[in-house]
């Protein structure tokens, strides 16, 4: 299918599903659009009993969409920059210790807890999953998704320190997760002898450290250009060019593009917004990135919803998926609780925070994209995709729909 035709279909479907949500469901955009997409997918699955040829055509169309490419190489740079652009850097700075702790230590702990528990759970059901593959699943499911988190938390009232930690961690922990995922994937493909401690350190410094440094340089470069003119049309174009060109250059330099976009977005959205843009320019840039964020989020959650059509769930997969959901939640809670307990005296968080950070740590399209990138060459990769989809589905819909109830229970005064 040609790119224009595919984009047209996605935009039309996203607009219709968004309308149904706003008009009738009135749920947070991410939850509502995904629910409508899932309902659509279930209808299509039902059509298979009546008109298999139409179902086959629809399913093939979905299969033709390279989810990993669309998200990682096209949409992610815009979504991360937009999310960081609208984040208050001053509040993030206050919570920097806990954000760094949960984004770095928490992801590593969660990866090994999820991988180990899944390995033993799969063994109890007679599934032959290698420990390395289970760790790979742990790496791709441990980072919380900033796209899902930002889209849902905006609708709820939370103490600022807790909200800042959930948002800040989700913006930064994907970079750590991608590095861990890439390292474990290399071990899975080439064997344990292929990666040593020095290699892991080098990959982390190059990807994560390089991404942070490049993002700071990119953000300052955009700030300098924006400060030198006062023409809102050109300044909007400069931010767009900075994101697209910067993400492409980060890929060529082999540094973390996602982390670079987060740092650049924070820089432009705070320092440049305050001292390099006129009031008129600031309003236009705000509206542009807000609108682009809404459109791409709608498309993303439509894609997640219709992925149901190409994922084959068997009875065994459903059972292991249900167990995986419980494993991920328990591991997430422990990966927050352990560093929180050790470093509590230095953190500005109350005792309710670990539970809220656990339930508010949503998974989304990033996890599905990483799962789909594993490839059919790896044994049981289809099982990992199914489990990942089930966890993401529960995360966005289950946790998202009940988050307001938990917030009212834990923080009744908001």
Secondary structure, DSSP 8 states (H G I E B T S, - for coil): --HHHHHHHHHHHHHHHHHHIIIII---HHHHHHHHHHHHHHHHHHHTTT-HHHHHHHHHHHHTS-HHIIIIIIIHHHHHHHHHHTS-HHHHHHTHHHHHHIIIIIHHHHHHHHHHHHHHHHHHTT----HHHHHHHHHHHHS--HHHHHHHHTTS---HHHHHHHHHHHHHHHHHHHHHHHHHHHHHHH-GGG--HHHHHHHHIIIIIHHHHHHHHHHHHHHHHHHT---HHHHHHHHHHHHHHHHHHHHHHTS-HHHHHHHHHHHIIIIIHHHTS-HHHHHHHHHHHHHHHHHHHHHHHHHHHHGGGG----HHHHHHHHHHHHHHHHHHHHHHHHHHHHTGGG----TTHHHHHHHH----HHHHHHHHTS-TTSTTHHHHHHHHHHHHHIIIIIIHHHHHHHHHHH-TT-
